Amino acid sequence: MNTEHFRKLERMYLKTSINTAMYESTTADFSDQTAEIGLEIADKYFHALGAIHGSVYFKLLDDAAFFAVNSIVEDAFVLTTSFNINLIRPASEGKIKAVGKLKYRSKNLFVAESVLYNAAGKEIAFGTGNFAKSKIPLTPEIGYL
């Protein structure tokens, strides 16, 4: 288990433009085949009915599954090739947390699942995605430091 790899992935994730511009209260904790991403809910994430927009659910679920996969791929960036989500209930306050876990891997395909929990620990959404190893190396130029 390469804990330095996990810390580099966490720093890369937290410093990306979308996270610093839109999701500044994001937290990340990555380990072997698992990733946890937290977000403090704010009004700016709401749709017209006062709950989190589905795009925020998607992003957190995809990111958690993605980094669960990239936790075991130490030489290259992985890519999401498909991702499906299921929304169960709305959330409008507190901190939500997405937990991603690697479910399957072969030479060219990785499958990961993720679950999104509200502040009370209730499941509010889940997703499953397929991922592929890219030819893009993990380097400081893409924030892997």
N, C-alpha and C positions, 0 to 999 in steps of 0.2 A: 504494500500500500504506500503510495507516494504522496505524503501529505503536502509537500511543496507544490506538486502539480495541482492539488485541490485549491490551495491558497492562490496560485496564479490564475486559475479559472475564476475564482471568486472576485479577484481584483479586476480581471478583464470584464466580467459581467457588470460589476457595479460602476465601472468607469465608462461604459458605452454611452453614446450620445442620448439614446432614447431613455435610458435609466436616469441620467443626470438631469435631463431636461424635463421629463414628464413624471418620473417615478422616484423622486429624490429620497423617499423614506423606505426604499427597498433594502432588505437584508438578504444575505446569501450564506449558506453553509453547505459545502459539498464534501462528499466522502465517497468511498468505494461503491459504485453502482447506485448511489443515492444523491439527491439534491433537494435542499429545502430553501424556498424563497418566500420571504415575508414582505407584506406591504401594508402600511397603515392607510386605512381608507380615508379619502378626502373628497369633498364635494366635486372637485374637478373631474373625478372618475364617473360621475353619475349620468344616467340618461334622464329623460323628462319625468320619470316616475320616482326619482330620488333613490335609486339603487345603482350599484356598479354596472356599467355597460359591459356587454358580453365580450367586447374586444379586450378588456382588462383580464377577464377570466381566461380567455384564450392565451394571451401573452404569458401569464403566470404559469399556466398548465404546460404550454409548449416549452417555456424556458426551463422549468423543473425537469421535465422528461429529457430535454436536450442535454442538460448538464449531467444528468445521471448517466447518459451514454458517454459524453465527452470525458467523464471521470475515469473511464477505462481506456480511452484513446489518448495517448500521451504525445503523439507526434503530429497530429493533424486536427484541424477543425472539422466537426461533423456538420451535416446539413439535414434539416428537416425535409423529408420527401412527401410526407402526408401527416395530417394530424386531425383527429376528430374529437369534439368535445360534447359533453352532455351537461346542461345546466339543470340543477336540482332546485335551488332556492336562492332568493336574492340576499344580498348583504349590503348594509348601508352604514355600518360603524365598526370601530375597533380594528384590530390587525387580522388580516387574512394570511393564510400560509398554504403554499403549494408544495407538495412532497412528491418528487419523481423517483421512480425505481426502474432499473433495467429489468426487462422480463425475458429477452431473448437476444442472442447474438450469433451471427454466422460470419463468414469471411466478408461479405459485402452488405449485410443488412443487420440493423439493430432495431429492436422494438422496446419501447418504454411506455410505462403508464404513469399518470400523475393524478393526484387528488387535491382538491382545493378545500380548505377548512375555514370556517368563520372563527371569530374570536372565542366562541363558546366550544370550539372543537367539533362542530357539526359539519358534515360533508355538504358542500354547496355546489360542487361541480367535479367532474372527472374527465379524463381524456386518455387517448392512446395514440401514439405516433410511431411512424417508421422513420429511420434515420440512416444516412450513409456517410461513410468516411470520405472527406474531400481530399483534394490534392493540395490544399492550402495548409502550409505548416503552421504550427503554433509558435509564433515569434513575438518579440517585443513590439514590432511594428503594428500588430493587431491588438496590442494591449496585454499580451500574455507575459507579464513580468512580476 
